[in-house]
Amino acid sequence: MSVPNIFNPHLRARRRDRAAASFHEHDFLYGAMAQDILDRLGDVTRAFSNALVIGCPDRRLPDALLALGCAVTCTDPGAIWARQAGGEQIREEVLPYDAGSFDLILCCGTLDAVNDLPGALIGMNRLLTPDGLLLTAFIGAGSLPKLRAALLAADGDRPAQRLHPQVDVRALGDLLARAGFTMPVADSETLDVRYGSLFGLLADLRGMGAAQCLASPPPPLTREALARAADRFAQEADSDGRVTERFVILHGSGWHPSDAQPRPARRGSATMSLAEALRPKDS
């Protein structure tokens, strides 16, 4: 089956490179995702020794893993961030490592712009040792509703695709299971951010390397269309003149299969029927 060509990986890399110089001014979204990944990792009782980090615009994830005694391999879709992390520029669909190379993979903030998301997840599972863990976070369906409405207003009767298609939480859970992970879990959280204008939001998206990187980019907005978008965005303002925009963060986790993991009981192996189990006990 052919993979849809939705995103331009070279443009995506350039977007991330352009954001590198001032990322620290726009890093709130990555920071929220990275902190949640670390919190979830802290809830895991087993120890890890060899970790792969995908998405390294700064050192917070690698440094946290080093503090836990892990060897860390850093990667990023952008050349500058990969180089700054002392790692390798990659594409998630074709990770250049041998099967079973890692017992932990943290993938933060990148899977929202991957053409072959099922293939990327299958590849990550292949890289894990038995009972290895994947933790990922990225932006999903329901994000940027105010921006979406503003751009529709800008285009009028001929709307163009200006925002990325987005994965929802149910689809992420299904994809993890289809990729062969055991005990897959997918959930979401929302992050609301207040903006004084549309241009503040657009500056944040550019500054975090999240500007659109579609393979078939829409025509640029004219000055008049951009003014319509700004007006539509401003109509959503609260009494203080600021607009609340929403980011939905998807979180996914899954384990590489292992004989040591708990398994459901064999079908038909029960020694008591459900009706018998639910029968009231004599007092």
Protein Blocks (a to p, Z undefined) as FASTA:
>chain_A
ZZddfbcfklmmmmmmmmmmmmmmmmmmmmmmmmmmmmmmmmpmbdcfbdcdehifbfkl
mmmmmmnopacddddfbfklmmmnopacddfklccbdehkacbdcdehklmmcfblmlmm
mmmmmmpcehiacddddddehiaklmmmmmmmmnommccdfbdcdddfklmmmmmmmnop
ahiacdddddddddfbfklmmmmmmmnopaccbfbdcddddfklmmmmmmmmmmmpcfko
pacddddddddddddddfkbccdddehiacbdfklmmpccdZZ
